[in-house]
Every structure is written in structure tokens, then in C-alpha cells.
């Protein structure tokens, strides 16, 4: 009999009698890492879990650690304790725990999950770090550009008009841009500040998740990086679930949900429905599932469970390699490309302002 109590809001945590909060992917990985580390070191698991919980001020992970420690201290076996608290875990983690319990390989599966999550975290950090510097540069430059267009360029325009200087085309273009910014500064401010907020609200509440993901994939530089990262995580997680002896349709759905990528989840659910309808992998319409050709072929060619898991690991390594290469390219190419863009606009401003001044100084001195 389970120690947890089912309520409309979820499973009740025996620690404090509160509904157990669903763990995030990072929290579930931290829990798995702690268990596998304690088991490998042959240390008392309940004491180790409580020690870790004392270092965490609050939150779902602390309650999960105390919950599991309490169950183990009451004599519940580790496998049963984890299965009892599985409603608090993400769906894919729950599938791994149940598969590990059924196959008797829970410790090995948890250790594999920790390695998988570590690789996924490294890819995510590489993705984020590759764009922080260029993004900061662009934001700062747009504020500087707006300041110059609204406050600095109009003063130069007055000087040019007072002296009746004949203006070159580049200066006329600069003044037109400045006039538009001054006249419609509210619109310009809205585009820079309110526009992104409204776009985010519209995308969050009105666009389907898969559509948002496809739009992200089409972003220059970052789109391919996100896609390769998501595919690498999906292939590794699916290989683990298949090796855990889960049915292939269930493994596809759990892996699709586990990577947090709606586009991949849609593709995985499509293939899962094809298999549930009685088609084999070779017969399923995997190529129309929006998987890349290489991953679709891995799914189609490898009918045996073990060979499929190996093929998926190979596909994951290929995707990880592509993601790392692309991240390195973005990390190296984005800053100089951003600087070139900024320098071109700054050159446009400087040339537009100083060409008439040089001509005016020459006329006055002559």
C-alpha cells in the first residue's frame, strides 16, 4: 500500500502533510545524483538525503529529499519508496524509475540519467553563454542610437540650417531618420520596450507550443543550435527509456515530453501513434514527423531494442557534436558580426554629421 495520499492537487507529502510539488528536471536530476552517489559510496542513504536537505532552504527538492529519507527510515525499500513518490517527479523521470524497478537496474538507470542531464545542462549553458555578450552589446547600442537620434542629431541639424550648408545624401538620410525618431519617439520607445513584451504575451498565450518552437528554430544563429541541442537530449533520453524495457510508444512520448521541446514532442507523438496503429518503425511515417533525416533513419532501420538504443546514442553523439560546433561558431562569430553591425551604424552617424561640418569649416577658413 502506498504511503502517499491522493488529493485533487496531487500526492500529499508525508513531511508536513502538504501536496507534493512536481519536481523540475534539474531537481529530479539532483535527487537522482544524490541517490546514485550515496549508493555507489555504500553510505547510509537516509542520512545523506537529510544532510543534503539541510543545505537547501526550501522548495520541492528539500521536501522530496525529506520525504524519501522518511520512507527509507520506516523500512520501505529504495525502489518502492521512489515509485511511491513518483507523482512528484517529471513524467520521463517517473518512467525511468518504474522501468528501473521492473528491471532491477534502478541504480544503473539513475546514474545514466545523471550523466544525460549533465550533458544536457552543458549544452544549455553553452547555448546561453554564446549569445549573452552580443545581446548586451545590441541592447546598449540601441539605447545609444536612440539618444543620438532624438537629442544629438537635431542640434547638428539646426547648425546646418543656420549656415545654409549644402548637405550630402548620407546626411539627408541621417536627418530623415532623426526626424522620424523625434516625431514618433513614442512609437520608437514602444517598439524597443513595449513591443517585445506584447510579442511575448501574444506568443505565450495565443500561439501553440509547436509553432513557437518552429519560430525559434528559424532564428538566425541560435535556431539551429536550439534544434541540435533538443535532438541530442531527445535521442539520449529515448535510448535510456528503450534500454529500460519500456514499450516503444510510451518511450517516445515520455522522451518527447522530457526534453521540453514542443516540436520534438509533436514529432515523437506522431511516430508513437503510427506504432500504436500497428505499423512497425520501418513502416511508420517517421520522415513526416519533422525529425531530421538521420534520426528518422535511426528509428526506421533499427528494429531490435538494443540496436535501436545504440543507433539513438550514435544519433545523440552526432547531434551533440553539431550543437557544440554550432555553439562554438556562434560564440566566435556573433561578437564580431555584432561589432560590424554597430560600427556600420556608427559610421553612418559619424559620416553624416561630420561631412557637412568639414565642408563648413573649409568654406569659413577659405
C-alpha positions as CSV (number, residue, x, y, z in Angstrom):
1,X,0.0,0.0,0.0
2,X,1.3,3.4,-0.9
3,X,2.3,5.8,1.9
4,X,1.1,8.8,-0.1
5,X,-2.5,10.1,-0.1
6,X,-4.1,11.1,-3.3
7,X,-5.8,14.5,-3.3
8,X,-7.1,16.7,-6.2
9,X,-4.0,18.8,-6.0
10,X,-1.6,15.9,-6.1
11,X,0.1,13.4,-3.8
12,X,0.3,14.5,-0.2
13,X,3.8,14.7,1.2
14,X,4.2,12.9,4.5
15,X,6.6,15.7,5.5
16,X,4.2,18.4,6.8
17,X,1.1,16.9,5.1
18,X,1.4,19.3,2.1
19,X,0.7,18.3,-1.5
20,X,3.9,17.1,-3.1
21,X,5.1,19.7,-5.7
22,X,6.2,18.4,-9.1
23,X,10.0,18.5,-9.3
24,X,11.7,20.3,-12.1
25,X,14.1,18.5,-14.4
26,X,17.1,20.0,-12.5
27,X,15.6,19.0,-9.1
28,X,14.9,15.4,-10.3
29,X,18.4,15.1,-11.6
30,X,19.8,16.4,-8.3
31,X,17.8,13.8,-6.4
32,X,18.9,11.0,-8.7
33,X,22.6,12.2,-8.4
34,X,22.4,12.2,-4.6
35,X,20.9,8.7,-4.5
36,X,23.3,7.2,-7.0
37,X,26.3,8.8,-5.3
38,X,25.3,7.5,-1.9
39,X,24.6,4.1,-3.2
40,X,28.0,3.9,-5.0
41,X,29.8,5.0,-1.9
42,X,27.9,2.5,0.3
43,X,26.8,5.3,2.6
44,X,23.5,5.4,4.6
45,X,21.1,6.9,2.1
46,X,18.6,8.4,4.6
47,X,21.3,10.3,6.5
48,X,22.8,11.5,3.2
49,X,19.4,12.7,2.0
50,X,18.7,14.6,5.2
51,X,22.2,16.2,5.1
52,X,21.6,17.4,1.6
53,X,18.1,18.7,2.5
54,X,19.6,20.8,5.4
55,X,21.7,22.7,2.8
56,X,18.6,23.6,0.8
57,X,16.5,26.4,2.3
58,X,13.1,25.4,0.9
59,X,11.3,24.2,-2.2
60,X,10.2,21.0,-3.8
61,X,13.6,19.3,-3.8
62,X,14.0,19.7,0.0
63,X,10.6,18.2,0.6
64,X,11.3,15.3,-1.8
65,X,14.6,14.5,0.0
66,X,13.0,14.5,3.4
67,X,10.0,12.5,2.0
68,X,12.3,9.9,0.6
69,X,14.5,9.8,3.8
70,X,11.4,9.3,6.0
71,X,10.2,6.4,3.8
72,X,13.5,4.7,3.9
73,X,13.8,5.1,7.7
74,X,10.4,3.4,8.0
75,X,11.9,0.4,6.2
76,X,10.4,0.9,2.7
77,X,12.9,-0.4,0.1
78,X,14.5,2.3,-2.1
79,X,12.8,1.1,-5.3
80,X,9.4,1.1,-3.6
81,X,10.0,4.5,-2.0
82,X,10.9,6.1,-5.3
83,X,7.9,4.5,-7.0
84,X,5.6,5.7,-4.3
85,X,6.8,9.3,-4.6
86,X,6.9,9.2,-8.5
87,X,3.8,11.6,-8.9
88,X,6.2,14.4,-7.7
89,X,8.6,13.6,-10.5
90,X,8.6,14.7,-14.1
91,X,6.9,12.2,-16.4
92,X,10.1,11.0,-18.1
93,X,11.8,10.5,-14.7
94,X,8.7,8.6,-13.4
95,X,9.0,6.3,-16.4
96,X,12.7,5.7,-15.7
97,X,12.0,4.9,-12.0
98,X,9.2,2.5,-12.8
99,X,11.3,0.8,-15.6
100,X,14.3,0.6,-13.2
101,X,12.1,-1.0,-10.5
102,X,10.7,-3.6,-13.0
103,X,14.1,-4.4,-14.5
104,X,16.0,-4.4,-11.2
105,X,18.5,-1.9,-12.7
106,X,17.3,1.2,-10.8
107,X,20.8,2.4,-9.6
108,X,22.3,2.0,-13.1
109,X,19.4,3.8,-14.8
110,X,19.6,6.7,-12.3
111,X,23.4,7.0,-12.9
112,X,22.8,7.1,-16.6
113,X,20.1,9.8,-16.1
114,X,22.5,11.9,-14.1
115,X,25.1,11.7,-16.9
116,X,22.4,12.5,-19.5
117,X,21.2,15.6,-17.5
118,X,24.8,16.8,-17.1
119,X,25.4,16.7,-20.8
120,X,22.1,18.5,-21.4
121,X,23.0,21.2,-18.9
122,X,26.4,21.7,-20.5
123,X,24.8,22.2,-23.9
124,X,22.2,24.6,-22.5
125,X,24.9,26.7,-20.8
126,X,26.9,26.7,-24.0
127,X,23.8,27.9,-25.8
128,X,23.1,30.7,-23.4
129,X,26.7,31.9,-22.9
130,X,27.2,32.1,-26.7
131,X,24.7,34.9,-27.0
132,X,24.9,36.9,-23.8
133,X,27.7,39.3,-24.9
134,X,26.2,40.1,-28.4
135,X,22.8,40.6,-26.9
136,X,24.1,43.0,-24.3
137,X,26.0,44.9,-27.0
138,X,22.9,45.3,-29.2
139,X,20.7,46.5,-26.3
140,X,23.3,49.1,-25.2
141,X,23.8,50.3,-28.7
142,X,20.1,50.7,-29.4
143,X,19.8,53.0,-26.4
144,X,22.8,55.0,-27.5
145,X,21.5,55.2,-31.1
146,X,18.1,56.4,-29.8
147,X,19.7,59.0,-27.6
148,X,21.8,60.3,-30.6
149,X,18.8,60.4,-33.0
150,X,16.5,62.2,-30.6
151,X,18.9,64.6,-28.8
152,X,22.2,65.0,-30.6
153,X,21.4,64.9,-34.3
154,X,18.6,67.6,-34.1
155,X,21.2,70.1,-32.7
156,X,23.5,69.4,-35.6
157,X,20.6,69.9,-38.0
158,X,19.9,73.4,-36.5
159,X,23.6,74.3,-37.1
160,X,23.4,73.1,-40.7
161,X,20.2,75.0,-41.4
162,X,21.5,78.2,-39.8
163,X,24.6,78.2,-42.0
164,X,22.8,77.0,-45.1
165,X,25.2,74.2,-45.8
166,X,24.5,72.0,-48.8
167,X,24.1,68.5,-47.3
168,X,25.3,65.3,-48.9
169,X,22.9,62.4,-49.3
170,X,24.2,60.5,-46.3
171,X,23.5,63.5,-44.1
172,X,20.0,64.0,-45.5
173,X,19.3,60.3,-44.9
174,X,20.5,60.6,-41.3
175,X,18.4,63.7,-40.7
176,X,15.3,61.9,-42.1
177,X,15.9,59.1,-39.6
178,X,16.3,61.6,-36.8
179,X,13.2,63.4,-37.7
180,X,11.2,60.2,-37.7
181,X,12.6,59.3,-34.3
182,X,11.8,62.7,-32.8
183,X,8.3,62.9,-34.3
184,X,7.4,59.3,-33.4
185,X,9.5,58.8,-30.3
186,X,6.6,57.2,-28.5
187,X,6.3,54.6,-31.3
188,X,10.1,54.1,-31.2
189,X,10.0,53.6,-27.5
190,X,7.1,51.2,-27.8
191,X,9.0,49.2,-30.4
192,X,12.0,48.9,-28.2
193,X,10.3,48.4,-24.8
194,X,6.6,47.6,-25.1
195,X,6.9,45.7,-28.5
196,X,8.9,42.8,-27.2
197,X,6.6,42.5,-24.1
198,X,3.5,42.4,-26.3
199,X,5.1,39.9,-28.7
200,X,6.0,37.7,-25.7
201,X,2.4,37.9,-24.3
202,X,0.9,37.0,-27.7
203,X,3.3,34.1,-28.3
204,X,2.8,32.8,-24.7
205,X,-1.0,32.9,-24.7
206,X,-2.1,32.5,-28.3
207,X,0.5,30.6,-30.3
208,X,0.7,26.7,-30.0
209,X,3.9,25.5,-28.4
210,X,5.0,23.7,-31.5
211,X,4.5,26.9,-33.6
212,X,6.6,28.9,-31.1
213,X,9.3,26.2,-31.3
214,X,9.3,26.4,-35.1
215,X,9.7,30.2,-34.9
216,X,12.7,29.8,-32.5
217,X,14.3,27.3,-34.9
218,X,14.2,29.9,-37.7
219,X,16.1,32.5,-35.7
220,X,19.5,33.2,-37.2
221,X,22.5,31.7,-35.5
222,X,20.5,30.5,-32.4
223,X,17.8,28.5,-34.2
224,X,19.9,25.6,-35.5
225,X,21.8,25.5,-32.1
226,X,18.5,25.0,-30.2
227,X,17.3,22.4,-32.6
228,X,20.5,20.3,-32.4
229,X,20.5,20.6,-28.6
230,X,16.9,19.4,-28.3
231,X,17.5,16.5,-30.7
232,X,20.6,15.3,-28.7
233,X,18.7,15.4,-25.5
234,X,15.7,13.5,-27.0
235,X,17.8,10.8,-28.6
236,X,19.8,10.1,-25.3
237,X,16.6,10.1,-23.2
238,X,14.8,7.8,-25.7
239,X,17.8,5.4,-25.7
240,X,17.7,5.2,-21.9
241,X,13.9,4.6,-21.8
242,X,14.2,1.9,-24.5
243,X,17.0,0.1,-22.6
244,X,14.8,0.3,-19.5
245,X,12.4,-2.0,-21.4
246,X,9.6,0.5,-21.7
247,X,7.3,-0.1,-24.7
248,X,8.5,2.0,-27.7
249,X,5.3,4.2,-28.0
250,X,5.4,5.0,-24.3
251,X,9.2,5.7,-24.5
252,X,8.7,8.0,-27.5
253,X,6.0,10.0,-25.7
254,X,8.0,10.3,-22.4
255,X,11.2,11.3,-24.2
256,X,9.3,13.9,-26.2
257,X,7.8,15.4,-23.1
258,X,11.1,15.1,-21.2
259,X,13.2,17.5,-23.4
260,X,10.7,20.4,-23.1
261,X,10.6,21.0,-26.8
262,X,7.1,21.1,-28.3
263,X,8.3,20.5,-31.9
264,X,10.1,17.3,-30.9
265,X,7.2,16.2,-28.6
266,X,4.8,16.6,-31.6
267,X,7.2,14.5,-33.8
268,X,7.6,11.8,-31.1
269,X,3.8,11.6,-30.5
270,X,3.3,11.3,-34.3
271,X,5.6,8.3,-34.5
272,X,4.1,6.8,-31.4
273,X,0.6,7.0,-32.8
274,X,1.9,5.3,-36.0
275,X,3.3,2.4,-34.0
276,X,0.2,2.1,-31.8
277,X,-1.8,1.8,-35.0
278,X,0.1,-1.4,-35.8
279,X,2.8,-0.1,-38.0
280,X,6.5,-1.0,-37.5
281,X,9.2,1.6,-37.3
282,X,10.2,0.8,-40.9
283,X,6.5,1.3,-42.0
284,X,5.8,4.3,-39.8
285,X,5.8,7.7,-41.4
286,X,8.8,9.0,-39.4
287,X,10.1,11.2,-42.2
288,X,7.0,13.4,-42.0
289,X,7.4,13.7,-38.2
290,X,9.8,16.7,-38.6
291,X,12.7,14.6,-37.3
292,X,15.9,15.2,-39.3
293,X,16.6,12.5,-41.9
294,X,19.4,10.9,-39.8
295,X,17.2,10.5,-36.7
296,X,14.3,9.3,-38.8
297,X,16.5,6.6,-40.4
298,X,17.8,5.5,-37.0
299,X,14.2,5.0,-35.9
300,X,13.3,3.2,-39.2
301,X,16.4,1.0,-39.6
302,X,16.9,-0.3,-36.1
303,X,14.0,-2.7,-35.3
304,X,15.7,-4.5,-32.4
305,X,15.6,-2.9,-29.0
306,X,19.3,-3.0,-28.3
307,X,20.3,-1.9,-31.8
308,X,17.8,0.9,-31.7
309,X,19.3,2.2,-28.4
310,X,22.8,2.1,-29.9
311,X,21.6,3.9,-33.0
312,X,19.9,6.5,-30.9
313,X,23.1,7.0,-28.9
314,X,25.1,7.5,-32.1
315,X,22.5,10.0,-33.3
316,X,22.7,11.8,-29.9
317,X,26.5,12.0,-30.2
318,X,26.2,13.3,-33.7
319,X,23.6,15.9,-32.6
320,X,25.7,16.9,-29.6
321,X,28.8,17.3,-31.9
322,X,26.7,19.5,-34.3
323,X,25.4,21.6,-31.3
324,X,28.9,22.1,-29.9
325,X,30.3,23.0,-33.3
326,X,27.5,25.5,-33.9
327,X,27.8,26.9,-30.4
328,X,31.5,27.5,-30.9
329,X,30.7,29.1,-34.3
330,X,28.1,31.4,-32.6
331,X,30.5,32.1,-29.8
332,X,33.2,33.2,-32.2
333,X,31.1,34.7,-35.0
334,X,28.4,36.6,-33.1
335,X,30.6,39.2,-31.3
336,X,32.5,40.3,-34.5
337,X,29.2,40.3,-36.5
338,X,27.6,42.4,-33.8
339,X,30.5,44.8,-33.7
340,X,30.5,45.1,-37.6
341,X,26.8,45.9,-37.4
342,X,27.3,48.5,-34.7
343,X,30.3,50.0,-36.5
344,X,28.4,50.4,-39.7
345,X,25.6,52.3,-38.0
346,X,28.1,54.4,-36.0
347,X,30.0,55.1,-39.3
348,X,26.7,56.2,-40.9
349,X,26.1,58.6,-38.0
350,X,29.7,60.0,-37.8
351,X,30.0,60.5,-41.6
352,X,26.5,62.0,-41.8
353,X,27.3,64.5,-39.1
354,X,30.9,65.5,-39.9
355,X,30.9,65.7,-43.7
356,X,28.9,69.0,-43.6
357,X,30.9,70.3,-40.7
358,X,34.2,69.7,-42.5
359,X,32.7,71.4,-45.6
360,X,31.5,74.3,-43.4
361,X,34.9,74.8,-41.7
362,X,36.6,74.7,-45.1
363,X,34.3,77.4,-46.5
364,X,34.7,79.6,-43.5
365,X,38.5,79.3,-43.4
366,X,38.7,79.9,-47.2
